[in-house]
């Protein structure tokens, strides 16, 4: 019996997990961009160099949490799908390497 939790492609074969790289790059660039923008705004307000960097870093955390929700969720889904695919491939390899069972 086939595993009902395994993802399948439209052709019926195993589905390929989504790409992690593009979402990781988008999320990372977004976090850095928000940090840079907030730091620049704080410098324009009149904070000195180090205070602007520190407060820019601290303020960018909650702003990124809300502003980059979609990218973070997609990245999380891609990582989870890749984990399931790797676990399934590992189990299939173990099954093939163990050989036929029940034959003596």
C-alpha positions as CSV (number, residue, x, y, z in Angstrom):
1,X,0.0,0.0,0.0
2,X,1.3,3.4,-0.9
3,X,2.0,6.0,1.7
4,X,-0.8,8.6,1.6
5,X,1.4,11.4,3.1
6,X,4.0,11.2,0.3
7,X,3.7,14.0,-2.3
8,X,3.2,13.0,-5.9
9,X,3.9,14.8,-9.1
10,X,1.1,15.2,-11.8
11,X,2.5,12.2,-13.6
12,X,2.1,10.0,-10.5
13,X,5.8,9.8,-9.6
14,X,7.4,11.3,-6.5
15,X,7.2,15.1,-6.3
16,X,10.4,17.1,-6.4
17,X,10.7,19.3,-3.4
18,X,10.5,23.1,-4.0
19,X,13.7,25.1,-4.4
20,X,15.0,26.4,-1.1
21,X,17.6,28.8,-2.6
22,X,15.4,31.5,-4.1
23,X,13.3,31.8,-0.9
24,X,16.4,31.9,1.3
25,X,18.0,34.6,-0.9
26,X,14.7,36.6,-0.9
27,X,14.4,36.4,2.9
28,X,18.0,37.3,3.6
29,X,18.0,40.2,1.2
30,X,14.8,41.4,2.7
31,X,16.1,41.3,6.2
32,X,19.3,43.1,5.2
33,X,17.3,45.7,3.3
34,X,15.0,46.4,6.2
35,X,18.0,46.7,8.5
36,X,19.7,49.1,6.1
37,X,16.6,51.2,5.6
38,X,15.8,51.5,9.3
39,X,19.5,52.3,10.1
40,X,19.5,55.1,7.5
41,X,16.3,56.5,8.8
42,X,17.7,56.5,12.4
43,X,20.9,58.3,11.2
44,X,18.8,60.9,9.4
45,X,16.8,61.5,12.7
46,X,20.1,62.3,14.4
47,X,21.4,59.2,16.1
48,X,25.2,58.6,16.0
49,X,26.8,55.8,14.0
50,X,26.8,53.0,16.6
51,X,23.5,53.9,18.2
52,X,21.9,53.9,14.7
53,X,23.3,50.5,13.9
54,X,22.2,49.0,17.2
55,X,18.7,50.4,17.1
56,X,18.4,49.6,13.4
57,X,19.3,46.0,14.2
58,X,16.8,45.8,17.1
59,X,14.0,47.5,15.2
60,X,14.5,45.4,12.1
61,X,13.7,42.2,13.9
62,X,10.0,42.8,14.6
63,X,9.5,44.7,11.3
64,X,11.0,41.8,9.3
65,X,8.8,39.3,11.2
66,X,5.7,41.0,9.9
67,X,6.9,42.4,6.5
68,X,8.6,39.1,5.3
69,X,5.9,36.7,6.5
70,X,5.2,35.3,3.0
71,X,8.9,34.6,2.2
72,X,9.5,33.1,5.7
73,X,6.4,30.8,5.3
74,X,7.5,29.7,1.8
75,X,11.0,29.1,3.0
76,X,9.7,27.0,5.9
77,X,7.5,25.0,3.6
78,X,10.4,24.3,1.2
79,X,12.7,23.2,4.0
80,X,9.9,20.9,5.4
81,X,9.3,19.4,1.9
82,X,13.0,18.8,1.4
83,X,13.2,17.1,4.8
84,X,10.3,14.8,3.9
85,X,11.8,14.0,0.5
86,X,15.3,13.2,2.0
87,X,13.7,11.1,4.7
88,X,11.7,9.2,2.1
89,X,14.7,8.7,-0.1
90,X,16.8,7.5,2.8
91,X,14.1,5.0,3.8
92,X,13.8,3.7,0.2
93,X,17.6,3.3,0.0
94,X,17.5,1.3,3.3
95,X,14.7,-0.9,1.9
96,X,16.6,-1.6,-1.3
97,X,19.9,-2.3,0.5
98,X,18.3,-4.7,3.0
99,X,17.3,-6.9,0.1
100,X,14.2,-9.1,-0.2
101,X,12.7,-10.1,3.1
102,X,10.9,-13.2,4.0
103,X,13.0,-15.5,1.7
104,X,15.1,-18.1,3.3
